[in-house]
């Protein structure tokens, strides 16, 4: 059977949906553990999962947290030649 472009796009979408779900769960768990009312909090990301997401999926994930009231910024740094991704969450009490 010949694979079609639509088949491949469907596989990409399914993989991306799975990655988004996994990353969201990991972020939620870290926020739940670390947040104690402070105004700034960094959450490390699974580098492999983050880098496998398309740019639009990364933006989609960040926007979900922004829509939930967080000020979120993606950051990356190189540590010993390895790129490390994390999100900085800022919280401002009302």
N, C-alpha and C positions, 0 to 999 in steps of 0.2 A: 504494500500500500504506500502510496506517495504521500508525504506529509505536505500539508498546505500551509500557507502563511497564517491563515486563520487558526489552524491547530496550534502553531507555535505561539501566536499571540495569546491564545487561551492559556497555554502552559505558563507563559511569563506572568500573566495576570494572576493565576492561581498561586504561583510561587511568591509573587509580591504580596498578595493578600495574606498569605501565611507568615511571611517575614514581618509585615506590619503588625499582625496580631501578636506575634512573639515579642517584638520590640516593645509594643505598648504594654504588654504584661510585665516585662522586665522593668520598664520605666516606672510603672505604677507601683511595683513592689519596692523599688528603691526609694521612691518618693514617700511611700508609707512608712518605711523604716527610718529614713533620715530626717523628714520634715518635722521640726519642733517649733514652728512659728517664725523661724529666722527669715530674713528678707531675701537671702540668696542661697541657692543650693545647686551643686553640680552633680549630674548623674552620668556616669560612664556608660558608653554604649558598646554593644558587641560590634567590634570593628567590621568583621566579615559580613554580618547581617546588614549593617548600615551601608557599607560600600556596595552591596548587591542591589540595593534599592535604586530606582531611577531618581533623578533630581525631583521630579514632580511628586513621587511618593514620599520623599523626605520632607518636602514642603507640606504635603497633606498631613503627615504625622505631627509636625510642629504646629500646624494650624489647629489641629484637634485640641492641643493643650492650650493654645492661645484662646480659643473659643470657650475653654473651660475656666478662663480667668487668670492663667499664668502668662507672664512675660517670658518668652523662651527664646534662647539664642543658641545656635549650633556653633561649636568651637572644635578646632582640632589643633593638635600640637604634635611635634615629632619628639619622641623619646628614644634615644639610642637608635635612630634611624627608622623607627617604627611609628607610623602615624596613629595617634590616639584620638578617637572622636568622643565628644561628650556634649550634653546639653546643659546650659545654665538656666535654671528656673529662678525667676524673681517673683516675689510675692509682696504685694502691698496691701496691708490691712485697710479695710474701709472704715 
